[in-house]
Amino acid sequence: MDKNSILAFEEAARQVFREIGFSDMETFELEAKANGTSEVVATVGITGRLLGYLSISGSLSTASNCIRQMFQHLGMEEEESGFGQVHREALGELVNQICGRSSMLLEEMSIEIDITPPTILIGSDIFFDIDKLEDLLHKKIVGEFGTFNLFVGIRSYS
């Protein structure tokens, strides 16, 4: 599999975070085995020529900060406190936009994918089984909101 295909997901995350007002966002490498645990995970499945998923994970505090600041950057008012339904939907839409942008970037490489609706998991010690995935991308996304982990795991459809 071409290494550029997995890098399209990282580029998509950069573009989307910057478009919603996080111009200071940076990404850093995480160890390939850094499949740690999180309090909140937003994930989208990937189907088509590639199979796998993309997830953004972190603490509830980081997720709340991100959504609150995103609302401010977009001129929207926050209607509830804590991490309620609106926050979960906004985080789901964020990961959905990243995967949608990834799809567009991959299409430029003649790789067609489809994506599933986002899923939000909230709890403690959430982790994924990644043994069957061929290409893995682990990045730390750091911005004024805090730190998220970006994970992409894909394999070719055979």
N, C-alpha and C positions, 0 to 999 in steps of 0.2 A: 504494500500500500504506500502511496506517495505521502511523504511527511508533510507536504503542504496542506493536505486535506485536514489533518488534525489541527494545524496552526490556524486554519480559517476560523475555528471556533474561538480561539484566543483573540484574534483580530476583531471578530464580531462583538465580543464582550467589551473590548476597548471602545469601539465605535458607539455602542449603545450607552455605556456609562457616560461617555463624554456628551452625547446628545441630550441626556437628561440632566446635565449640569455638573457632572463630576469631572471637571477638567484636570484635577490633580491626581486622578486615579493612576496607580502604577501596578504592574504585575511582577511577581517574583517567583522563582522556581520553588517548588516543594519537592521533597524526596518522593520518588515513585511509590514508595510504600507508605506514604503519609495519608493513609485512608483512615484518618482519625474520626472521632465522633463529634456530633454537633447537636444543637438544640432545635434548629430549624433547617430544613432542606427543601429547596425548590428544584424540581427535576422535570425534564422533558425527554421523552423517548425519541429515538431516531430510527427510522425505517427506510427502506429503499435499497440503493446500492451499498449503503453503510448501515450497520445495525449497532445500537448501543444507547447511550444516554448522556445528557449534559446535566450537571447539577451545580447549584450554588448553595453553599452551606455556611453556617456560622452560628453565632449566639443570637438569642432573641433580642438582646440589646443592640447588636449591630444591625439586624434586620429592621428593627424599629427606627433606629437612627437613619438608615438608608431611605426608608419609605418617607419618613417625616421630612428629610432634607430634599428628597425628590419632589415631594408635593410643593415645598417652598420654591424650588428652582423652576417649577412649572406654573407657579402662581395659583396653586390650589390650596384650599383650606383643609386641614386635617379634621375630620368629623368625629373621631373617637380616639381615646387614649389607649395605651397598652399596645398589644398586637392582636387586634380584632379582625373581623371578616374583611374589612376594606384593606387592611395591611396585607393579609394573606393573598387577596386577589391582586393587589399591586405587585407583590413579590412574584406571584405566578406570571403576571404579565411581563415583568422584567425578564425572567428566564425564557419566556415564550418569544419575546422580541430578539433576544440573543440568538436563540435557535433559528428563528426566522431569518435573521441577518446571515447566520452561518449558511443556511440553505442557499441564499442568494450568492454568497461568495463561492460556495462549492459548485453552483451551477455554472459560474464563469470558468470552472475547471472541468466542465462536462461531467460533473458528478451530481446526479439527482437524488435528493432525499425527501422524505416526508417526516413530519414531526407529530407527536401525540399532544393532546392537551396537557398543560402543566399539572403537576401534583405537588402539593405542599404537605410535608411531614413535620409534625411538631412533637417533641418528646425529649428523651435523654438517651445518650449513647447510640444514636442512629448511625449505621454504617452500611456499606454496600459490598456485595460479593463481586469481585472484579476479575476472577480467574479466567473467564472465557473470552475476555476482550483482548484484541491484538495491540492496538495503539492506545496509549494512555497519556493524558495531559493533566498535570497537577500544577495549578498556579495559585498563588496567594494574591488576592486583589485587595489593595490597600488604598483607602481614600479618606476624606474627612469624616465619613460615616463610621469607619472602623475597618475590620478585616473580614473578608469572605474567602472561602476556598472555592476555586473553580475546578471542577473535575469534568473531563470528557473521556469516555471510554467507548471505542468503536472497534468494529471488525468488519471486514468485507462480507457482503452477502454472497454465499456460494451455492 
